[in-house]
Amino acid sequence: MGLINLLIKNPLAFVLIALPLLYSVILHEVAHGWVADKMGDPTAKLMGRLSLNPLKHLDPVGTLMLFLVGFGWARPVPVNFASIGTSRTALILVSAAGIIVNMFLAFIALFLLQTLPLPSRGIAWTMLYYMAQINIILAAFNLIPIPPLDGSKIMMGFVSHRFQSALSRLEPYGFFIIIGLLFFGILDPVINFFRWIILSIIGMILLR
């Protein structure tokens, strides 16, 4: 269901979902740019993309799709991998930064849900619940190793240059491949698998 239907039917639920979703996506993109800057590529910083201002990150088509069908995207933060050298570690860290931030936000939300005496289904409880679920899904989805998702670039840090080139050639068509696979439900088991891994990691930390 698109957010526009939720806005019409339940404005409060719309706010409780839209705000965590908006800033989870923004922080995901900012993390890529921040780590890239630390690795030697100031492109995102020079373009003003290391900002929490939504207007710096919203993609018109991606935002429209989010409202209409419940699936959308932000403008990717530009990263010039040539500026960070040929280090596989740098490639992996920059690519994984957004996923790590989403996992951290999910951890914080679940930790607060466990430790704070919040009324069940109250506004604070509900927002933290959605924040956890949204960030787990964002992290799991971005781990899919299909360009241009982060998982493909993380995988590039471990594979041969020949396989890297093959993935790079796939990138112009990756978005359409992802949409098609999502439409037919083929990616659901993959997303659920990554979701299980993320929840297992968070669960082990929370139990300490």
MOVENGI-V481320 format. One record per helix or strand of 3 or more residues. SS is the DSSP state (helix for helix, strand for strand). FROM is the first residue (numbers start at 1). TO is the last residue. Records with the same first field share a line. If there is no record, write none. Layout:
SS = FROM-TO + FROM-TO
//
This chain:
helix = 3-9 + 11-38 + 43-46 + 54-56 + 60-69 + 81-84 + 88-115 + 123-142 + 150-156 + 161-183 + 188-206
//
